[in-house]
């Protein structure tokens, strides 16, 4: 049985993950950020912050 990933936004959110994001692919100061799971709320916040250029894929 596969475990459903949870949002790991700053370690405080426990909602079901919506997207897996890869800020390290942007390079520059984000090159060491790796990847993380984000819920719908935090995903839209981060997309605004990165001006819609945050690399991502479905969390499932």
LUMLUMDREN-2810 file (N, C-alpha, C; in Angstrom, 1 decimal):
<atoms>
<atom><aa>X</aa><ch>A</ch><at>N</at><xx>0.8</xx><yy>-1.2</yy><zz>0.0</zz></atom>
<atom><aa>X</aa><ch>A</ch><at>CA</at><xx>0.0</xx><yy>0.0</yy><zz>0.0</zz></atom>
<atom><aa>X</aa><ch>A</ch><at>C</at><xx>0.9</xx><yy>1.2</yy><zz>0.0</zz></atom>
<atom><aa>X</aa><ch>A</ch><at>N</at><xx>0.6</xx><yy>2.2</yy><zz>-0.9</zz></atom>
<atom><aa>X</aa><ch>A</ch><at>CA</at><xx>1.4</xx><yy>3.4</yy><zz>-1.0</zz></atom>
<atom><aa>X</aa><ch>A</ch><at>C</at><xx>0.9</xx><yy>4.5</yy><zz>-0.1</zz></atom>
<atom><aa>X</aa><ch>A</ch><at>N</at><xx>1.8</xx><yy>5.1</yy><zz>0.6</zz></atom>
<atom><aa>X</aa><ch>A</ch><at>CA</at><xx>1.5</xx><yy>6.2</yy><zz>1.5</zz></atom>
<atom><aa>X</aa><ch>A</ch><at>C</at><xx>1.2</xx><yy>7.5</yy><zz>0.7</zz></atom>
<atom><aa>X</aa><ch>A</ch><at>N</at><xx>0.2</xx><yy>8.2</yy><zz>1.1</zz></atom>
<atom><aa>X</aa><ch>A</ch><at>CA</at><xx>-0.2</xx><yy>9.4</yy><zz>0.4</zz></atom>
<atom><aa>X</aa><ch>A</ch><at>C</at><xx>0.7</xx><yy>10.5</yy><zz>1.0</zz></atom>
<atom><aa>X</aa><ch>A</ch><at>N</at><xx>1.5</xx><yy>11.2</yy><zz>0.1</zz></atom>
<atom><aa>X</aa><ch>A</ch><at>CA</at><xx>2.4</xx><yy>12.3</yy><zz>0.5</zz></atom>
<atom><aa>X</aa><ch>A</ch><at>C</at><xx>1.6</xx><yy>13.4</yy><zz>1.1</zz></atom>
<atom><aa>X</aa><ch>A</ch><at>N</at><xx>2.3</xx><yy>14.1</yy><zz>2.1</zz></atom>
<atom><aa>X</aa><ch>A</ch><at>CA</at><xx>1.7</xx><yy>15.3</yy><zz>2.8</zz></atom>
<atom><aa>X</aa><ch>A</ch><at>C</at><xx>2.5</xx><yy>16.5</yy><zz>2.4</zz></atom>
<atom><aa>X</aa><ch>A</ch><at>N</at><xx>1.9</xx><yy>17.6</yy><zz>2.5</zz></atom>
<atom><aa>X</aa><ch>A</ch><at>CA</at><xx>2.6</xx><yy>18.9</yy><zz>2.2</zz></atom>
<atom><aa>X</aa><ch>A</ch><at>C</at><xx>3.7</xx><yy>19.1</yy><zz>3.2</zz></atom>
<atom><aa>X</aa><ch>A</ch><at>N</at><xx>4.9</xx><yy>19.5</yy><zz>2.8</zz></atom>
<atom><aa>X</aa><ch>A</ch><at>CA</at><xx>6.0</xx><yy>19.7</yy><zz>3.8</zz></atom>
<atom><aa>X</aa><ch>A</ch><at>C</at><xx>6.4</xx><yy>21.1</yy><zz>3.7</zz></atom>
<atom><aa>X</aa><ch>A</ch><at>N</at><xx>5.5</xx><yy>22.0</yy><zz>3.6</zz></atom>
<atom><aa>X</aa><ch>A</ch><at>CA</at><xx>5.8</xx><yy>23.5</yy><zz>3.5</zz></atom>
<atom><aa>X</aa><ch>A</ch><at>C</at><xx>6.3</xx><yy>23.9</yy><zz>4.9</zz></atom>
<atom><aa>X</aa><ch>A</ch><at>N</at><xx>7.6</xx><yy>24.2</yy><zz>5.1</zz></atom>
<atom><aa>X</aa><ch>A</ch><at>CA</at><xx>8.2</xx><yy>24.6</yy><zz>6.3</zz></atom>
<atom><aa>X</aa><ch>A</ch><at>C</at><xx>7.9</xx><yy>23.7</yy><zz>7.5</zz></atom>
<atom><aa>X</aa><ch>A</ch><at>N</at><xx>7.5</xx><yy>22.4</yy><zz>7.2</zz></atom>
<atom><aa>X</aa><ch>A</ch><at>CA</at><xx>7.2</xx><yy>21.4</yy><zz>8.2</zz></atom>
<atom><aa>X</aa><ch>A</ch><at>C</at><xx>6.0</xx><yy>21.7</yy><zz>9.1</zz></atom>
<atom><aa>X</aa><ch>A</ch><at>N</at><xx>5.2</xx><yy>22.6</yy><zz>8.7</zz></atom>
<atom><aa>X</aa><ch>A</ch><at>CA</at><xx>4.0</xx><yy>23.0</yy><zz>9.5</zz></atom>
<atom><aa>X</aa><ch>A</ch><at>C</at><xx>2.7</xx><yy>22.5</yy><zz>8.9</zz></atom>
<atom><aa>X</aa><ch>A</ch><at>N</at><xx>2.6</xx><yy>22.3</yy><zz>7.6</zz></atom>
<atom><aa>X</aa><ch>A</ch><at>CA</at><xx>1.3</xx><yy>22.0</yy><zz>7.0</zz></atom>
<atom><aa>X</aa><ch>A</ch><at>C</at><xx>1.2</xx><yy>20.4</yy><zz>6.8</zz></atom>
<atom><aa>X</aa><ch>A</ch><at>N</at><xx>0.1</xx><yy>19.9</yy><zz>7.1</zz></atom>
<atom><aa>X</aa><ch>A</ch><at>CA</at><xx>-0.1</xx><yy>18.4</yy><zz>7.0</zz></atom>
<atom><aa>X</aa><ch>A</ch><at>C</at><xx>-1.2</xx><yy>18.1</yy><zz>6.0</zz></atom>
<atom><aa>X</aa><ch>A</ch><at>N</at><xx>-1.6</xx><yy>19.0</yy><zz>5.1</zz></atom>
<atom><aa>X</aa><ch>A</ch><at>CA</at><xx>-2.6</xx><yy>18.7</yy><zz>4.1</zz></atom>
<atom><aa>X</aa><ch>A</ch><at>C</at><xx>-2.0</xx><yy>17.7</yy><zz>3.1</zz></atom>
<atom><aa>X</aa><ch>A</ch><at>N</at><xx>-2.9</xx><yy>17.1</yy><zz>2.3</zz></atom>
<atom><aa>X</aa><ch>A</ch><at>CA</at><xx>-2.6</xx><yy>16.1</yy><zz>1.3</zz></atom>
<atom><aa>X</aa><ch>A</ch><at>C</at><xx>-1.8</xx><yy>16.9</yy><zz>0.2</zz></atom>
<atom><aa>X</aa><ch>A</ch><at>N</at><xx>-0.7</xx><yy>16.3</yy><zz>-0.3</zz></atom>
<atom><aa>X</aa><ch>A</ch><at>CA</at><xx>0.1</xx><yy>16.9</yy><zz>-1.3</zz></atom>
<atom><aa>X</aa><ch>A</ch><at>C</at><xx>-0.7</xx><yy>17.0</yy><zz>-2.6</zz></atom>
<atom><aa>X</aa><ch>A</ch><at>N</at><xx>-0.5</xx><yy>18.2</yy><zz>-3.3</zz></atom>
<atom><aa>X</aa><ch>A</ch><at>CA</at><xx>-1.1</xx><yy>18.4</yy><zz>-4.6</zz></atom>
<atom><aa>X</aa><ch>A</ch><at>C</at><xx>-0.1</xx><yy>18.3</yy><zz>-5.7</zz></atom>
<atom><aa>X</aa><ch>A</ch><at>N</at><xx>1.1</xx><yy>18.9</yy><zz>-5.5</zz></atom>
<atom><aa>X</aa><ch>A</ch><at>CA</at><xx>2.1</xx><yy>18.9</yy><zz>-6.5</zz></atom>
<atom><aa>X</aa><ch>A</ch><at>C</at><xx>3.5</xx><yy>18.6</yy><zz>-5.9</zz></atom>
<atom><aa>X</aa><ch>A</ch><at>N</at><xx>4.4</xx><yy>18.1</yy><zz>-6.6</zz></atom>
<atom><aa>X</aa><ch>A</ch><at>CA</at><xx>5.8</xx><yy>17.9</yy><zz>-6.3</zz></atom>
<atom><aa>X</aa><ch>A</ch><at>C</at><xx>6.5</xx><yy>19.0</yy><zz>-7.0</zz></atom>
<atom><aa>X</aa><ch>A</ch><at>N</at><xx>7.3</xx><yy>19.8</yy><zz>-6.3</zz></atom>
<atom><aa>X</aa><ch>A</ch><at>CA</at><xx>8.0</xx><yy>20.9</yy><zz>-7.0</zz></atom>
<atom><aa>X</aa><ch>A</ch><at>C</at><xx>9.5</xx><yy>20.7</yy><zz>-6.9</zz></atom>
<atom><aa>X</aa><ch>A</ch><at>N</at><xx>10.2</xx><yy>21.3</yy><zz>-7.9</zz></atom>
<atom><aa>X</aa><ch>A</ch><at>CA</at><xx>11.6</xx><yy>21.1</yy><zz>-8.0</zz></atom>
<atom><aa>X</aa><ch>A</ch><at>C</at><xx>12.3</xx><yy>22.5</yy><zz>-8.2</zz></atom>
<atom><aa>X</aa><ch>A</ch><at>N</at><xx>12.4</xx><yy>23.3</yy><zz>-7.1</zz></atom>
<atom><aa>X</aa><ch>A</ch><at>CA</at><xx>13.1</xx><yy>24.6</yy><zz>-7.3</zz></atom>
<atom><aa>X</aa><ch>A</ch><at>C</at><xx>14.5</xx><yy>24.5</yy><zz>-7.7</zz></atom>
<atom><aa>X</aa><ch>A</ch><at>N</at><xx>15.2</xx><yy>23.4</yy><zz>-7.4</zz></atom>
<atom><aa>X</aa><ch>A</ch><at>CA</at><xx>16.6</xx><yy>23.2</yy><zz>-7.8</zz></atom>
<atom><aa>X</aa><ch>A</ch><at>C</at><xx>16.8</xx><yy>23.3</yy><zz>-9.3</zz></atom>
<atom><aa>X</aa><ch>A</ch><at>N</at><xx>15.8</xx><yy>23.0</yy><zz>-10.1</zz></atom>
<atom><aa>X</aa><ch>A</ch><at>CA</at><xx>16.0</xx><yy>23.1</yy><zz>-11.5</zz></atom>
<atom><aa>X</aa><ch>A</ch><at>C</at><xx>16.0</xx><yy>24.5</yy><zz>-12.1</zz></atom>
<atom><aa>X</aa><ch>A</ch><at>N</at><xx>15.7</xx><yy>25.5</yy><zz>-11.2</zz></atom>
<atom><aa>X</aa><ch>A</ch><at>CA</at><xx>15.8</xx><yy>26.9</yy><zz>-11.6</zz></atom>
<atom><aa>X</aa><ch>A</ch><at>C</at><xx>17.2</xx><yy>27.4</yy><zz>-11.5</zz></atom>
<atom><aa>X</aa><ch>A</ch><at>N</at><xx>18.1</xx><yy>26.7</yy><zz>-10.8</zz></atom>
<atom><aa>X</aa><ch>A</ch><at>CA</at><xx>19.5</xx><yy>27.1</yy><zz>-10.7</zz></atom>
<atom><aa>X</aa><ch>A</ch><at>C</at><xx>19.6</xx><yy>28.3</yy><zz>-9.8</zz></atom>
<atom><aa>X</aa><ch>A</ch><at>N</at><xx>20.8</xx><yy>29.0</yy><zz>-9.9</zz></atom>
<atom><aa>X</aa><ch>A</ch><at>CA</at><xx>21.0</xx><yy>30.1</yy><zz>-9.1</zz></atom>
<atom><aa>X</aa><ch>A</ch><at>C</at><xx>21.0</xx><yy>29.9</yy><zz>-7.6</zz></atom>
<atom><aa>X</aa><ch>A</ch><at>N</at><xx>20.4</xx><yy>30.7</yy><zz>-6.9</zz></atom>
<atom><aa>X</aa><ch>A</ch><at>CA</at><xx>20.3</xx><yy>30.6</yy><zz>-5.4</zz></atom>
<atom><aa>X</aa><ch>A</ch><at>C</at><xx>19.4</xx><yy>29.4</yy><zz>-5.0</zz></atom>
<atom><aa>X</aa><ch>A</ch><at>N</at><xx>18.7</xx><yy>28.8</yy><zz>-5.9</zz></atom>
<atom><aa>X</aa><ch>A</ch><at>CA</at><xx>17.8</xx><yy>27.7</yy><zz>-5.5</zz></atom>
<atom><aa>X</aa><ch>A</ch><at>C</at><xx>18.4</xx><yy>26.3</yy><zz>-5.8</zz></atom>
<atom><aa>X</aa><ch>A</ch><at>N</at><xx>19.6</xx><yy>26.3</yy><zz>-6.3</zz></atom>
<atom><aa>X</aa><ch>A</ch><at>CA</at><xx>20.2</xx><yy>25.0</yy><zz>-6.8</zz></atom>
<atom><aa>X</aa><ch>A</ch><at>C</at><xx>20.3</xx><yy>24.0</yy><zz>-5.7</zz></atom>
<atom><aa>X</aa><ch>A</ch><at>N</at><xx>20.4</xx><yy>24.3</yy><zz>-4.4</zz></atom>
<atom><aa>X</aa><ch>A</ch><at>CA</at><xx>20.5</xx><yy>23.4</yy><zz>-3.4</zz></atom>
<atom><aa>X</aa><ch>A</ch><at>C</at><xx>19.2</xx><yy>23.1</yy><zz>-2.7</zz></atom>
<atom><aa>X</aa><ch>A</ch><at>N</at><xx>18.1</xx><yy>23.5</yy><zz>-3.2</zz></atom>
<atom><aa>X</aa><ch>A</ch><at>CA</at><xx>16.8</xx><yy>23.3</yy><zz>-2.5</zz></atom>
<atom><aa>X</aa><ch>A</ch><at>C</at><xx>16.1</xx><yy>22.0</yy><zz>-2.7</zz></atom>
<atom><aa>X</aa><ch>A</ch><at>N</at><xx>16.6</xx><yy>21.2</yy><zz>-3.7</zz></atom>
<atom><aa>X</aa><ch>A</ch><at>CA</at><xx>16.0</xx><yy>19.8</yy><zz>-3.9</zz></atom>
<atom><aa>X</aa><ch>A</ch><at>C</at><xx>14.6</xx><yy>19.9</yy><zz>-4.4</zz></atom>
<atom><aa>X</aa><ch>A</ch><at>N</at><xx>13.7</xx><yy>19.1</yy><zz>-3.8</zz></atom>
<atom><aa>X</aa><ch>A</ch><at>CA</at><xx>12.3</xx><yy>19.0</yy><zz>-4.2</zz></atom>
<atom><aa>X</aa><ch>A</ch><at>C</at><xx>11.5</xx><yy>18.9</yy><zz>-2.9</zz></atom>
<atom><aa>X</aa><ch>A</ch><at>N</at><xx>10.2</xx><yy>19.2</yy><zz>-3.1</zz></atom>
<atom><aa>X</aa><ch>A</ch><at>CA</at><xx>9.3</xx><yy>19.0</yy><zz>-1.9</zz></atom>
<atom><aa>X</aa><ch>A</ch><at>C</at><xx>7.8</xx><yy>18.9</yy><zz>-2.4</zz></atom>
<atom><aa>X</aa><ch>A</ch><at>N</at><xx>7.0</xx><yy>18.4</yy><zz>-1.6</zz></atom>
<atom><aa>X</aa><ch>A</ch><at>CA</at><xx>5.5</xx><yy>18.3</yy><zz>-1.8</zz></atom>
<atom><aa>X</aa><ch>A</ch><at>C</at><xx>4.8</xx><yy>19.5</yy><zz>-1.3</zz></atom>
<atom><aa>X</aa><ch>A</ch><at>N</at><xx>3.8</xx><yy>20.0</yy><zz>-2.1</zz></atom>
<atom><aa>X</aa><ch>A</ch><at>CA</at><xx>3.1</xx><yy>21.1</yy><zz>-1.6</zz></atom>
<atom><aa>X</aa><ch>A</ch><at>C</at><xx>1.6</xx><yy>20.9</yy><zz>-1.8</zz></atom>
<atom><aa>X</aa><ch>A</ch><at>N</at><xx>0.8</xx><yy>21.3</yy><zz>-0.8</zz></atom>
<atom><aa>X</aa><ch>A</ch><at>CA</at><xx>-0.7</xx><yy>21.3</yy><zz>-1.0</zz></atom>
<atom><aa>X</aa><ch>A</ch><at>C</at><xx>-1.1</xx><yy>22.3</yy><zz>-2.0</zz></atom>
<atom><aa>X</aa><ch>A</ch><at>N</at><xx>-2.4</xx><yy>22.3</yy><zz>-2.3</zz></atom>
<atom><aa>X</aa><ch>A</ch><at>CA</at><xx>-2.9</xx><yy>23.3</yy><zz>-3.3</zz></atom>
<atom><aa>X</aa><ch>A</ch><at>C</at><xx>-2.7</xx><yy>24.7</yy><zz>-2.9</zz></atom>
<atom><aa>X</aa><ch>A</ch><at>N</at><xx>-2.9</xx><yy>25.0</yy><zz>-1.6</zz></atom>
<atom><aa>X</aa><ch>A</ch><at>CA</at><xx>-2.8</xx><yy>26.4</yy><zz>-1.1</zz></atom>
<atom><aa>X</aa><ch>A</ch><at>C</at><xx>-1.3</xx><yy>26.9</yy><zz>-1.2</zz></atom>
<atom><aa>X</aa><ch>A</ch><at>N</at><xx>-0.4</xx><yy>26.1</yy><zz>-0.7</zz></atom>
<atom><aa>X</aa><ch>A</ch><at>CA</at><xx>1.0</xx><yy>26.5</yy><zz>-0.7</zz></atom>
<atom><aa>X</aa><ch>A</ch><at>C</at><xx>1.6</xx><yy>26.4</yy><zz>-2.1</zz></atom>
<atom><aa>X</aa><ch>A</ch><at>N</at><xx>1.1</xx><yy>25.6</yy><zz>-3.0</zz></atom>
<atom><aa>X</aa><ch>A</ch><at>CA</at><xx>1.6</xx><yy>25.5</yy><zz>-4.3</zz></atom>
<atom><aa>X</aa><ch>A</ch><at>C</at><xx>1.2</xx><yy>26.8</yy><zz>-5.1</zz></atom>
<atom><aa>X</aa><ch>A</ch><at>N</at><xx>0.0</xx><yy>27.3</yy><zz>-4.9</zz></atom>
<atom><aa>X</aa><ch>A</ch><at>CA</at><xx>-0.4</xx><yy>28.6</yy><zz>-5.5</zz></atom>
<atom><aa>X</aa><ch>A</ch><at>C</at><xx>0.4</xx><yy>29.7</yy><zz>-5.0</zz></atom>
<atom><aa>X</aa><ch>A</ch><at>N</at><xx>0.7</xx><yy>29.7</yy><zz>-3.7</zz></atom>
<atom><aa>X</aa><ch>A</ch><at>CA</at><xx>1.6</xx><yy>30.8</yy><zz>-3.1</zz></atom>
<atom><aa>X</aa><ch>A</ch><at>C</at><xx>3.0</xx><yy>30.8</yy><zz>-3.7</zz></atom>
<atom><aa>X</aa><ch>A</ch><at>N</at><xx>3.5</xx><yy>29.6</yy><zz>-3.8</zz></atom>
<atom><aa>X</aa><ch>A</ch><at>CA</at><xx>4.9</xx><yy>29.5</yy><zz>-4.4</zz></atom>
<atom><aa>X</aa><ch>A</ch><at>C</at><xx>4.9</xx><yy>29.8</yy><zz>-5.9</zz></atom>
<atom><aa>X</aa><ch>A</ch><at>N</at><xx>3.9</xx><yy>29.5</yy><zz>-6.6</zz></atom>
<atom><aa>X</aa><ch>A</ch><at>CA</at><xx>3.8</xx><yy>29.8</yy><zz>-8.0</zz></atom>
<atom><aa>X</aa><ch>A</ch><at>C</at><xx>3.8</xx><yy>31.3</yy><zz>-8.2</zz></atom>
<atom><aa>X</aa><ch>A</ch><at>N</at><xx>3.1</xx><yy>32.0</yy><zz>-7.3</zz></atom>
<atom><aa>X</aa><ch>A</ch><at>CA</at><xx>3.1</xx><yy>33.5</yy><zz>-7.4</zz></atom>
<atom><aa>X</aa><ch>A</ch><at>C</at><xx>4.5</xx><yy>34.0</yy><zz>-7.1</zz></atom>
<atom><aa>X</aa><ch>A</ch><at>N</at><xx>5.1</xx><yy>33.5</yy><zz>-6.1</zz></atom>
<atom><aa>X</aa><ch>A</ch><at>CA</at><xx>6.5</xx><yy>33.9</yy><zz>-5.7</zz></atom>
<atom><aa>X</aa><ch>A</ch><at>C</at><xx>7.5</xx><yy>33.7</yy><zz>-6.9</zz></atom>
<atom><aa>X</aa><ch>A</ch><at>N</at><xx>7.4</xx><yy>32.6</yy><zz>-7.6</zz></atom>
<atom><aa>X</aa><ch>A</ch><at>CA</at><xx>8.3</xx><yy>32.3</yy><zz>-8.6</zz></atom>
<atom><aa>X</aa><ch>A</ch><at>C</at><xx>7.8</xx><yy>32.7</yy><zz>-10.0</zz></atom>
<atom><aa>X</aa><ch>A</ch><at>N</at><xx>6.7</xx><yy>33.5</yy><zz>-10.0</zz></atom>
<atom><aa>X</aa><ch>A</ch><at>CA</at><xx>6.1</xx><yy>34.1</yy><zz>-11.2</zz></atom>
<atom><aa>X</aa><ch>A</ch><at>C</at><xx>5.7</xx><yy>33.0</yy><zz>-12.2</zz></atom>
<atom><aa>X</aa><ch>A</ch><at>N</at><xx>5.1</xx><yy>31.9</yy><zz>-11.7</zz></atom>
<atom><aa>X</aa><ch>A</ch><at>CA</at><xx>4.6</xx><yy>30.8</yy><zz>-12.6</zz></atom>
<atom><aa>X</aa><ch>A</ch><at>C</at><xx>5.7</xx><yy>29.9</yy><zz>-13.2</zz></atom>
<atom><aa>X</aa><ch>A</ch><at>N</at><xx>7.0</xx><yy>30.0</yy><zz>-12.8</zz></atom>
<atom><aa>X</aa><ch>A</ch><at>CA</at><xx>8.0</xx><yy>29.3</yy><zz>-13.4</zz></atom>
<atom><aa>X</aa><ch>A</ch><at>C</at><xx>8.5</xx><yy>28.1</yy><zz>-12.6</zz></atom>
<atom><aa>X</aa><ch>A</ch><at>N</at><xx>7.8</xx><yy>27.8</yy><zz>-11.5</zz></atom>
<atom><aa>X</aa><ch>A</ch><at>CA</at><xx>8.3</xx><yy>26.7</yy><zz>-10.6</zz></atom>
<atom><aa>X</aa><ch>A</ch><at>C</at><xx>8.1</xx><yy>25.3</yy><zz>-11.3</zz></atom>
<atom><aa>X</aa><ch>A</ch><at>N</at><xx>9.2</xx><yy>24.6</yy><zz>-11.5</zz></atom>
<atom><aa>X</aa><ch>A</ch><at>CA</at><xx>9.0</xx><yy>23.3</yy><zz>-12.1</zz></atom>
<atom><aa>X</aa><ch>A</ch><at>C</at><xx>8.3</xx><yy>22.3</yy><zz>-11.2</zz></atom>
<atom><aa>X</aa><ch>A</ch><at>N</at><xx>7.3</xx><yy>21.5</yy><zz>-11.7</zz></atom>
<atom><aa>X</aa><ch>A</ch><at>CA</at><xx>6.5</xx><yy>20.7</yy><zz>-10.9</zz></atom>
<atom><aa>X</aa><ch>A</ch><at>C</at><xx>6.0</xx><yy>19.5</yy><zz>-11.6</zz></atom>
<atom><aa>X</aa><ch>A</ch><at>N</at><xx>5.4</xx><yy>18.5</yy><zz>-10.9</zz></atom>
<atom><aa>X</aa><ch>A</ch><at>CA</at><xx>4.7</xx><yy>17.4</yy><zz>-11.4</zz></atom>
<atom><aa>X</aa><ch>A</ch><at>C</at><xx>3.6</xx><yy>17.0</yy><zz>-10.5</zz></atom>
<atom><aa>X</aa><ch>A</ch><at>N</at><xx>2.7</xx><yy>16.1</yy><zz>-10.9</zz></atom>
<atom><aa>X</aa><ch>A</ch><at>CA</at><xx>1.6</xx><yy>15.6</yy><zz>-10.0</zz></atom>
<atom><aa>X</aa><ch>A</ch><at>C</at><xx>2.2</xx><yy>14.9</yy><zz>-8.9</zz></atom>
<atom><aa>X</aa><ch>A</ch><at>N</at><xx>1.6</xx><yy>15.0</yy><zz>-7.7</zz></atom>
<atom><aa>X</aa><ch>A</ch><at>CA</at><xx>2.1</xx><yy>14.3</yy><zz>-6.5</zz></atom>
<atom><aa>X</aa><ch>A</ch><at>C</at><xx>1.7</xx><yy>12.8</yy><zz>-6.4</zz></atom>
<atom><aa>X</aa><ch>A</ch><at>N</at><xx>0.8</xx><yy>12.4</yy><zz>-7.2</zz></atom>
<atom><aa>X</aa><ch>A</ch><at>CA</at><xx>0.4</xx><yy>11.0</yy><zz>-7.2</zz></atom>
<atom><aa>X</aa><ch>A</ch><at>C</at><xx>1.2</xx><yy>10.2</yy><zz>-8.1</zz></atom>
</atoms>
